[in-house]
């Protein structure tokens, strides 16, 4: 009997050891001397930016995980000491259900931070994300980063507060513009009712002809951008559901936090203060009514707009967090089929990448801009998140006989589709859209409007074929594009024919 008890005890211990081996989290109690031989002085912002530029020039990309601990710590030090930690098993971008093993891994990571930062838990600045497996913590010591990098359940470490690189590169602007333009009458045609205006570039893609089959009814588009102006009534509830645009809704939310403190929860509201998001909303879904103003591609589609960023360049911690939150919230909406993002950055951002994967797992068709800039264009190719396989990358071209990207547009092998955005030989010609204020119009173009236009065409297809899957809609876009079944090395499947896409 004693022998049987010992055997049973051995079996129990073996089972506990096996479970512990599979389920337990990594512990790092000490660091050896070789791991502590880094300089105690952080690199300067100039040194960090120089290394980033050299890496991008050489490889076309930049990855924080390929940099040593001292470089990462230096960027964290210059970025409000914010360290973003993606945790979990390899490839585990999100979790929708309670997972005790995952929770233990997260707690062990937090305990590592507490130990090497030598701070009590009550004083640790910590922000947790919903759904995606990411936390943001305050880190001041290089030893903390060294220890975390040894943990197999840390998927990535990123200095999401480091926003100094964008100041060192030549870029056209933040994408913000609230000024009105005088619109040349040759840049639009008019349709009922009462001279509603159709942008010249719609007819380059047979969008007006596609309206004979579908106008986007029943489809909801999610827009992640700088929000929608409260001063443009045609994009708010008072004017959005009007004229030929009827039986639909517009909703506005805000996930951007306007604060110098990264741990703040001071949300800035849903309203655009930049102008970029308003222009994208106009391109996709502005109403067709008797105001004599520009009409959207899918003028009967619903619109759910998020103010997730301050401008188009995702260089700020709160913008990155705001975009990831908007993606997860839109991902959770069954009525949203399409997400359009005419925003981005020159390298991938972990918490946004995780959120894109979450939204994609929910069947969303996600469009992202390939990039718009000036001399910046020659230094960088397609920008993130358009570089992801889960997104559909769009850029702009001119209306000449040969494919040439628009003056400020990026191109490259990651591009999936193109939309005509300007006249040949860089002639002054861009799509007209609703202005920031009532009764105003403006010109805007680049890969941003190209992306919004494509999202609108996708809404027309999905409205025509409401039972289709994301794959079927995307395949129809491909089949209607000029280069299909081939794919051009710089312009993807090329220009889309909206009429062919909806037939």
For each residue, the residues with C-beta under 8 A, 3 or more apart:
1: 4 5
2: 5 6
3: 6 7
4: 1 7 8
5: 1 2 8 9
6: 2 3 9 10
7: 3 4 10 11
8: 4 5 11 12
9: 5 6 12 13
10: 6 7 13 14
11: 7 8 14 15
12: 8 9 15 16
13: 9 10 16 17
14: 10 11 17 18
15: 11 12 18 19
16: 12 13 19 20
17: 13 14 20 21
18: 14 15 21 22
19: 15 16 22 23
20: 16 17 23 24
21: 17 18 24
22: 18 19
23: 19 20 101 104
24: 20 21 104
25: 104 105 107 108 109 151 153
26: 108 150 151 152 153
27: 108
28: 31 112 147 150 151
29:
30:
31: 28 35 36 143 146 147
32: 35 36
33: 36 37
34: 37
35: 31 32 146
36: 31 32 33 143 146
37: 33 34
38: 68 69 70 73 142
39: 70
40: 142
41:
42: 70 73 74 77 78
43: 47 48 51 70 71 74
44: 47 48
45: 48 49 78 164
46: 49 50
47: 43 44 50 51 74
48: 43 44 45 51 52 71 74 75 78 162 164 165
49: 45 46 52 53 164 165 168
50: 46 47 53 54
51: 43 47 48 54 55 67 71
52: 48 49 55 56 62 165
53: 49 50 56 57 168 169
54: 50 51 57 58
55: 51 52 58 59 61 62
56: 52 53 59 60 61 62 346 347 379 380
57: 53 54 379
58: 54 55
59: 55 56 62
60: 56 380 381
61: 55 56 347 348
62: 52 55 56 59 346 347
63: 66 67 347 348
64: 67 72 75 156 157 158 159
65: 156 157
66: 63
67: 51 63 64 71 72
68: 38 71 72
69: 38 72 73 142 145 146 149
70: 38 39 42 43 73 74 142
71: 43 48 51 67 68 74 75
72: 64 67 68 69 75 76 145 157 159
73: 38 42 69 70 76 77 139 142 145
74: 42 43 47 48 70 71 77 78
75: 48 64 71 72 78 79 159 162
76: 72 73 79 81 82 83 139 145 159 161 162
77: 42 73 74 81 140
78: 42 45 48 74 75 159 162 164
79: 75 76 82 159 160 161 162 163 164 317
80: 161 262 317
81: 76 77 138 139 140 161
82: 76 79 136 137 138 139 159 160 161 262 317
83: 76 136 137 138 139 144 145 148 157 158 159 160
84: 134 135 136 156 157 158 159 160 350 351
85: 109 134 135 136 137 148 154 156 157
86: 93 133 134 154 155 156 157 158 350 351 354
87: 102 105 106 109 133 134 135 153 154 155
88: 92 93 95 102 105 133 153 155
89: 92 153
90: 155
91:
92: 88 89 95 102 133 155
93: 86 88 132 133 353 354 357 358
94: 131 132 133 328 354 355 357 358 361
95: 88 92 99 102 131 133
96: 131
97:
98: 103
99: 95 102 103
100: 103 104
101: 23 104 105
102: 87 88 92 95 99 105 106 133
103: 98 99 100 106 107
104: 23 24 25 100 101 107 108
105: 25 87 88 101 102 108 109 153
106: 87 102 103 109 110 133 135
107: 25 103 104 110 111
108: 25 26 27 104 105 111 112 151 153
109: 25 85 87 105 106 112 113 135 148 151 153 154
110: 106 107 113 114 121 124 126 135 137
111: 107 108 114 115
112: 28 108 109 115 116 144 147 148 151
113: 109 110 116 117 124 137 139 144 148
114: 110 111 117 119 120 121 124
115: 111 112 118 147
116: 112 113 141 143 144 147
117: 113 114 124 138 139 140 141 144
118: 115 141
119: 114 123 124
120: 114 123 124
121: 110 114 124
122:
123: 119 120
124: 110 113 114 117 119 120 121 137 138
125: 137 138 262 263
126: 110 135 136 137 138
127: 135 136 137 262 263 321
128: 134 135 136
129: 132 133 134 135 136 321 324 325 328 351
130: 325 328
131: 94 95 96 328 331 355 358
132: 93 94 129 324 328 351 354 355 358
133: 86 87 88 92 93 94 95 102 106 129 155 354
134: 84 85 86 87 128 129 324 350 351 354
135: 84 85 87 106 109 110 126 127 128 129
136: 82 83 84 85 126 127 128 129 160 262 317 321
137: 82 83 85 110 113 124 125 126 127
138: 81 82 83 117 124 125 126 263
139: 73 76 81 82 83 113 117 144 145
140: 77 81 117 144
141: 116 117 118 144 145
142: 38 40 69 70 73 145 146
143: 31 36 116 146 147
144: 83 112 113 116 117 139 140 141 147 148
145: 69 72 73 76 83 139 141 142 148 149 157
146: 31 35 36 69 142 143 149 150
147: 28 31 112 115 116 143 144 150 151
148: 83 85 109 112 113 144 145 151 154 157
149: 69 145 146 154 157
150: 26 28 146 147
151: 25 26 28 108 109 112 147 148 154
152: 26
153: 25 26 87 88 89 105 108 109
154: 85 86 87 109 148 149 151 157
155: 86 87 88 90 92 133 350
156: 64 65 84 85 86 350
157: 64 65 72 83 84 85 86 145 148 149 154
158: 64 83 84 86 349 350 351
159: 64 72 75 76 78 79 82 83 84 162
160: 79 82 83 84 136 317 320 321 349 350 351
161: 76 79 80 81 82 262 317
162: 48 75 76 78 79 159 165
163: 79 166 167 315 316 317
164: 45 48 49 78 79 167 168
165: 48 49 52 162 168 169 315 346
166: 163 169 171 313 315
167: 163 164
168: 49 53 164 165
169: 53 165 166 346 376 379
170: 373 374 375 376 379
171: 166 313 373 374 376
172: 175 372 373 374 376 408
173: 176 177
174: 274 276 310 311 312 313
175: 172 226 274 276 311 312 313 372 448
176: 173 226 274 275 276 311 312
177: 173 275 276 279 442 444
178: 229 274 275 435 436 437
179: 436 442
180: 435 436 437 440 441 442
181: 432 435 441 442 443
182:
183: 187 188 432 441 443
184: 187
185: 188
186: 200
187: 183 184 199 200 429 431 432 443
188: 183 185 197 198 199 200 294 432
189: 197 198 200 203 208
190: 195 196 197 198 292
191: 195 196 198 208 288 295
192: 196 244
193: 196 243 244 288 289 290
194: 289 290 291 292
195: 190 191 290 292
196: 190 191 192 193 243 244 288 289 290 291 292 293 295
197: 188 189 190 292 293 294 295 432 441
198: 188 189 190 191 202 203 207 208 294 295
199: 187 188 202 294 295 431 432 433
200: 186 187 188 189 203 204 429 431
201: 204 205 419 420 421 431 453
202: 198 199 205 207 208 297
203: 189 198 200 206 207 208
204: 200 201 399 420 495
205: 201 202 419 420 453 457 495 496 497 498
206: 203 209 210 497 498 499 500
207: 198 202 203 210 211 297 453 456 457 460 498 499
208: 189 191 198 202 203 211
209: 206 212 498 499
210: 206 207 213 214 457 460 498 499 501 502
211: 207 208 214 215 460
212: 209
213: 210 460 464 499 502 503
214: 210 211 217 460 461 463 464 502
215: 211 244 288 298 299 300 301 460 463
216: 219 285 297 298 299 300 301 456 459 460 463
217: 214 247 248 300 301 463
218: 463 466
219: 216 298 301 302 337 338 459 462 463 466
220: 301 302 303 304 333 335 336 337 338
221: 284 285 298 301 302 303 304 336 337 338 339 340 455 456 459
222: 304 305 306 326 330 333 336 338 339 340 364
223: 228 277 280 281 284 303 304 305 306 339 340 452
224: 306 308 309 323 326 327 330 339 340 341 343
225: 272 276 277 280 281 305 306 307 308 309 312 340 341 342 343
226: 175 176 272 273 274 275 276 277 278 307 308 309 310 311 312
227: 252 254 256 269 270 271 272 273 274 277 278 305 306 307
228: 223 232 235 236 250 252 270 271 272 277 278 281 303 305 307
229: 178 232 235 271 272 275 278 436 437
230: 236 271 272
231: 436 437 438
232: 228 229 235 236 278 282 434 435 436 437 438
233: 236 238 239 438
234: 239 240 242 282 286 287 289 291 293 434 438
235: 228 229 232 239 240 250 278 281 282 285 286 303 434
236: 228 230 232 233 239 240 250 252
237: 240 241 249 250
238: 233
239: 233 234 235 236 242 287 289 291
240: 234 235 236 237 245 248 249 250 285 287 303
241: 237 245 246 247 248 249 250 287
242: 234 239 245 246 287 289
243: 193 196 246 287 288 289 290 291
244: 192 193 196 215 287 288 289 299 300
245: 240 241 242 248 287 288 289 299 300
246: 241 242 243 300
247: 217 241 300
248: 217 240 241 245 300 301 302 303
249: 237 240 241 302 303
250: 228 235 236 237 240 241 285 302 303 304 305
251: 302 303 304 305
252: 227 228 236 270 271 304 305 306 307
253: 270 304 305 306 307 326 329
254: 227 267 268 269 270 271 306 307 308
255: 267 306 307 308 321 322 323 325 326 329
256: 227 267 268 307 308 309 310 318 319 322
257: 264 265 266 267 268 318 321 322
258: 266 267 268 310 318
259: 262 264 266 318
260: 264
261: 264
262: 80 82 125 127 136 161 259 317 318
263: 125 127 138
264: 257 259 260 261
265: 257
266: 257 258 259
267: 254 255 256 257 258
268: 254 256 257 258 273 307
269: 227 254 307
270: 227 228 252 253 254 305 306 307
271: 227 228 229 230 252 254 307
272: 225 226 227 228 229 230 275 276 277 278 307 436
273: 226 227 268 310
274: 174 175 176 178 226 227 277 310 311
275: 176 177 178 226 229 272 278 279 436 442
276: 174 175 176 177 225 226 272 279 280 311 312 342 448
277: 223 225 226 227 228 272 274 280 281 305 307
278: 226 227 228 229 232 235 272 275 281 282 434 435 436
279: 177 275 276 282 283 433 434 442 444 448 449 452
280: 223 225 276 277 283 284 340 342 448 449 451 452
281: 223 225 228 235 277 278 284 285 286 296 303 305 452
282: 232 234 235 278 279 285 286 294 296 433 434
283: 279 280 286 296 297 431 433 449 452 453 456
284: 221 223 280 281 296 297 298 301 303 340 452 453 455 456 459
285: 216 221 235 240 250 281 282 296 297 298 299 301 302 303 456 459
286: 234 235 281 282 283 293 294 295 296 299 433 434
287: 234 239 240 241 242 243 244 245 291 295 296 299
288: 191 193 196 215 243 244 245 295 296 299
289: 193 194 196 234 239 242 243 244 245 293
290: 193 194 195 196 243
291: 194 196 234 239 243 287
292: 190 194 195 196 197
293: 196 197 234 286 289 434 439 441
294: 188 197 198 199 282 286 432 433 434 441
295: 191 196 197 198 199 286 287 288 299
296: 281 282 283 284 285 286 287 288 299 301 456
297: 202 207 216 283 284 285 452 453 455 456 457 459 460 498
298: 215 216 219 221 284 285 301 456 457 459 460 463
299: 215 216 244 245 285 286 287 288 295 296
300: 215 216 217 244 245 246 247 248 463
301: 215 216 217 219 220 221 248 284 285 296 298 456 459 463
302: 219 220 221 248 249 250 251 285 335
303: 220 221 223 228 235 240 248 249 250 251 281 284 285
304: 220 221 222 223 250 251 252 253 330 333 336
305: 222 223 225 227 228 250 251 252 253 270 277 281
306: 222 223 224 225 227 252 253 254 255 270 322 326 329 330
307: 225 226 227 228 252 253 254 255 256 268 269 270 271 272 277 322
308: 224 225 226 254 255 256 319 322 323 325 326
309: 224 225 226 256 312 314 316 319 322 323 343
310: 174 226 256 258 273 274 316 318 319
311: 174 175 176 226 274 276
312: 174 175 176 225 226 276 309 342 343 344 372 448
313: 166 171 174 175 343 344 345
314: 309 319 320 323 343 344 345 349 352
315: 163 165 166 319 345
316: 163 309 310 319 320
317: 79 80 82 136 160 161 163 262 320 321
318: 256 257 258 259 262 310 321 322
319: 256 308 309 310 314 315 316 322 323
320: 160 314 316 317 323 324 349 351 352
321: 127 129 136 160 255 257 317 318 324 325 351
322: 255 256 257 306 307 308 309 318 319 325 326
323: 224 255 308 309 314 319 320 326 327 341 343 352 355
324: 129 132 134 320 321 327 328 351 352 354 355
325: 129 130 255 308 321 322 328 329 355
326: 222 224 253 255 306 308 322 323 329 330
327: 224 323 324 330 331 339 352 355 356 358 359
328: 94 129 130 131 132 324 325 331 332 355 358 359
329: 253 255 306 325 326 332 333
330: 222 224 304 306 326 327 333 336 339 359 364
331: 131 327 328 355 358 359 361 362 364
332: 328 329 362
333: 220 222 304 329 330 336
334:
335: 220 302
336: 220 221 222 304 330 333 339 364
337: 219 220 221 363 364 365 459 462 470
338: 219 220 221 222 364 365 366 367 455 458 459 462
339: 221 222 223 224 327 330 336 359 364 365 366 367 455
340: 221 222 223 224 225 280 284 367 451 452 455
341: 224 225 323 344 366 367 368 369 385 391 451
342: 225 276 280 312 368 369 447 448 449 451 452
343: 224 225 309 312 313 314 323 369
344: 312 313 314 341 368 369 371 383 384 385 386
345: 313 314 315 348 349 383 384
346: 56 62 165 169 380 383 384
347: 56 61 62 63 384
348: 61 63 345 352 353 384 385 387 388
349: 158 160 314 320 345 352 353 384 385
350: 84 86 134 155 156 158 160 353 354
351: 84 86 129 132 134 158 160 320 321 324 354 355
352: 314 320 323 324 327 348 349 355 356 384 385
353: 93 348 349 350 356 357 384 385 388
354: 86 93 94 132 133 134 324 350 351 357 358
355: 94 131 132 323 324 325 327 328 331 351 352 358 359
356: 327 352 353 359 360 366 385 388 390 391
357: 93 94 353 354 360 361 390
358: 93 94 131 132 327 328 331 354 355 361 362
359: 327 328 330 331 339 355 356 362 364 366
360: 356 357 363 364 366 390
361: 94 331 357 358
362: 331 332 358 359
363: 337 360 469 470
364: 222 330 331 336 337 338 339 359 360 470
365: 337 338 339 392 458 470 473 474
366: 338 339 341 356 359 360 385 390 391 392
367: 338 339 340 341 391 392 394 451 454 455 458
368: 341 342 344 385 386 388 391 392 393 394 451
369: 341 342 343 344 372 383 386 393 394 395 446 447 448 450 451
370: 382 383 386 393 394 395 409 410 411 412 414 415 447 450 451
371: 344 377 380 381 382 383 386 395 409 410 447
372: 172 175 312 369 396 408 409 410 446 447 448
373: 170 171 172 376 377 380 408 410
374: 170 171 172 377 408
375: 170 378 379
376: 169 170 171 172 373 379 380
377: 371 373 374 380 408 409 410
378: 375
379: 56 57 169 170 375 376
380: 56 60 346 371 373 376 377 383 410
381: 60 371 410 411 412 414
382: 370 371 386 387 393 395 410 411 412 413 414 415
383: 344 345 346 369 370 371 380 386 387 410
384: 344 345 346 347 348 349 352 353 387 388
385: 341 344 348 349 352 353 356 366 368 388 391
386: 344 368 369 370 371 382 383 391 393 394 414 415
387: 348 382 383 384 391 393 414
388: 348 353 356 368 384 385 391
389:
390: 356 357 360 366
391: 341 356 366 367 368 385 386 387 388
392: 365 366 367 368 416 417 454 474 477
393: 368 369 370 382 386 387 414 415 416 417 492
394: 367 368 369 370 386 415 416 417 418 419 447 450 451 453 454
395: 369 370 371 382 405 406 409 410 411 415 418 419 447 450 491
396: 372 405 406 409 418 419 420 421 422 445 446 447 449 450
397: 403 404 405 406 409 418 419 420 421 491 495
398: 404 405 406 420 421 422 423 424 425 426
399: 204 420 422 423 424 429
400: 404 424 425
401: 424
402:
403: 397 418 488 490 491 494
404: 397 398 400 424
405: 395 396 397 398 409 410 411 490 491
406: 395 396 397 398 409 421 422 445 446 447
407: 422 426
408: 172 372 373 374 377 445 446
409: 370 371 372 377 395 396 397 405 406 421 446 447 450
410: 370 371 372 373 377 380 381 382 383 395 405 447
411: 370 381 382 395 405 415 490 491
412: 370 381 382 415 489 490
413: 382 489 490
414: 370 381 382 386 387 393
415: 370 382 386 393 394 395 411 412 418 490 491 492
416: 392 393 394 492 493
417: 392 393 394 454 477 481 492 493 494 495 496
418: 394 395 396 397 403 415 450 491 492 494 495 496
419: 201 205 394 395 396 397 449 450 451 453 454 495 496
420: 201 204 205 396 397 398 399 495
421: 201 396 397 398 406 409 430 431 445 446 447 449 450
422: 396 398 399 406 407 426 427 429 430 445
423: 398 399 426 427 428 429
424: 398 399 400 401 404 427
425: 398 400
426: 398 407 422 423
427: 422 423 424
428: 423
429: 187 200 399 422 423
430: 421 422 443 444 445 449
431: 187 199 200 201 283 421 443 444 445 449 453
432: 181 183 187 188 197 199 294 441 442 443
433: 199 279 282 283 286 294 441 442 443 444 449
434: 232 234 235 278 279 282 286 293 294 440 441 442
435: 178 180 181 232 278 439 440 441 442
436: 178 179 180 229 231 232 272 275 278 440 442
437: 178 180 229 231 232 440
438: 231 232 233 234
439: 293 435
440: 180 434 435 436 437
441: 180 181 183 197 293 294 432 433 434 435
442: 177 179 180 181 275 279 432 433 434 435 436
443: 181 183 187 430 431 432 433
444: 177 279 430 431 433 448 449
445: 396 406 408 421 422 430 431 448 449 450
446: 369 372 396 406 408 409 421 449 450
447: 342 369 370 371 372 394 395 396 406 409 410 421 450 451
448: 175 276 279 280 312 342 369 372 444 445 451 452
449: 279 280 283 342 396 419 421 430 431 433 444 445 446 452 453
450: 369 370 394 395 396 409 418 419 421 445 446 447 453 454
451: 280 340 341 342 367 368 369 370 394 419 447 448 454 455
452: 223 279 280 281 283 284 297 340 342 448 449 455 456
453: 201 205 207 283 284 297 394 419 431 449 450 456 457
454: 367 392 394 417 419 450 451 457 458 477 496
455: 221 284 297 338 339 340 367 451 452 458 459
456: 207 216 221 283 284 285 296 297 298 301 452 453 459 460
457: 205 207 210 297 298 453 454 460 461 477 496 498 501
458: 338 365 367 454 455 461 462 473 474 477
459: 216 219 221 284 285 297 298 301 337 338 455 456 462 463
460: 207 210 211 213 214 215 216 297 298 456 457 463 464 498 501 502
461: 214 457 458 464 465 468 473 476 477 501 502
462: 219 337 338 458 459 465 466 468 473
463: 214 215 216 217 218 219 298 300 301 459 460 466
464: 213 214 460 461 502
465: 461 462 468 472 473 476
466: 218 219 462 463
467:
468: 461 462 465 472 473 476
469: 363 472 473
470: 337 363 364 365 473 474
471: 474 475
472: 465 468 469 475 476
473: 365 458 461 462 465 468 469 470 476 477
474: 365 392 458 470 471 477 478
475: 471 472 478 479
476: 461 465 468 472 473 479 480 501
477: 392 417 454 457 458 461 473 474 480 481 493 496 501
478: 474 475 481 484 485 493
479: 475 476 484 500 501
480: 476 477 484 496 497 498 500 501
481: 417 477 478 484 492 493 494 495 496 497
482: 493 494 495 497
483: 486 487 488 491 492 493 494
484: 478 479 480 481 493 494
485: 478
486: 483 493
487: 483 492 493
488: 403 483 491 492 493 494
489: 412 413
490: 403 405 411 412 413 415
491: 395 397 403 405 411 415 418 483 488 494
492: 393 415 416 417 418 481 483 487 488
493: 416 417 477 478 481 482 483 484 486 487 488 496
494: 403 417 418 481 482 483 484 488 491
495: 204 205 397 417 418 419 420 481 482
496: 205 417 418 419 454 457 477 480 481 493 501
497: 205 206 480 481 482 500 501
498: 205 206 207 209 210 297 457 460 480 501 502
499: 206 207 209 210 213 502 503
500: 206 479 480 497 503
501: 210 457 460 461 476 477 479 480 496 497 498
502: 210 213 214 460 461 464 498 499
503: 213 499 500
